[in-house]
Amino acid sequence: MPKVQVGNINMYYEVHGEGEPLILIQGLAGPSRAWFFQTRAFKKHYQVIVFDNRGIGKTDKSPEPYSAKTMADDTLGLMDHLGIDRAHVLGMSLGSLVAQELAINYPQRLRKLILAMAITGRQGRSDVHPEMLRAFGTEEGATDIDHRSVDFSKVMGAVVSLAFNKRLYRMVHVPLAKLLVKRINVDGYIDQMETIAADSPLDRVHLIQASTLLLTGTGDRLVSPSQSELLASKIPNAKLVKVEGASHAFFLEMHSRFNKEVLDFLRESQ
């Protein structure tokens, strides 16, 4: 079980395949094993590095509040440990925030950047699906969310239900998510939700130098595709690909298409 100390935590990670390094950064509460379809496909062409973000899976919970920049520094610490000078980076959802901070603060360490189902860190009430508002108990017009007082099982159920568009996936994953709630580090999950709510590199993304792909689905009910559109308009020479009907769980439900878009972009000449 490989772990490395980065900052004030011990991080669990895995390395698969050989070639140019490709780092995959998961989203909210996503463990490294959620990249199964990507790891299996990408390791044929790249050295694929996956890890559990702080507070999730086999990685330590953060002893103090943290930011997306902190998580970017975690990623950099792992790169240093593995002797990786430069890498391609793919971050999805919350992981896209981390990848943005990595690209902004450490441009010399990136090759290409992929932001999937990207978030800007600035979501107004109108951007949040009504089902999520109900899960947070904000249907009566509250202006703030107290993340630590919500019914976690309701929130998890709503997140998973909205993430998947295909009925079969929802039938399998929603009950499973409810069963796994007791095994999830709730504090780690809430810490990540608060990081999303607090952080936004939007005013700095124009500093990104890496060749960038924004990959999103028109059927994403958790994160509006308009956030990818906004980022694409601010990141120099960014490429935006919107896949018709793809959900927030695009990387699972339509993994063949997701993987093809990523590999095609990585293979393009600079």
WOHUQUI-V98441 format. One record per helix or strand of 3 or more residues. SS is the DSSP state (hx for helix, st for strand). FROM is the first residue (numbers start at 1). LEN is the number of residues. If there is no record, write none. Layout:
# WOHUQUI-V98441
ss=SS from=FROM len=LEN
ss=SS from=FROM len=LEN
This chain:
# WOHUQUI-V98441
ss=st from=3 len=4
ss=st from=9 len=8
ss=st from=21 len=5
ss=hx from=32 len=11
ss=st from=47 len=5
ss=hx from=68 len=15
ss=st from=87 len=6
ss=hx from=94 len=12
ss=hx from=107 len=3
ss=st from=110 len=7
ss=hx from=125 len=3
ss=hx from=130 len=6
ss=hx from=147 len=3
ss=hx from=152 len=12
ss=hx from=167 len=17
ss=hx from=186 len=13
ss=hx from=202 len=6
ss=st from=211 len=7
ss=hx from=225 len=10
ss=st from=239 len=5
ss=hx from=250 len=4
ss=hx from=255 len=13
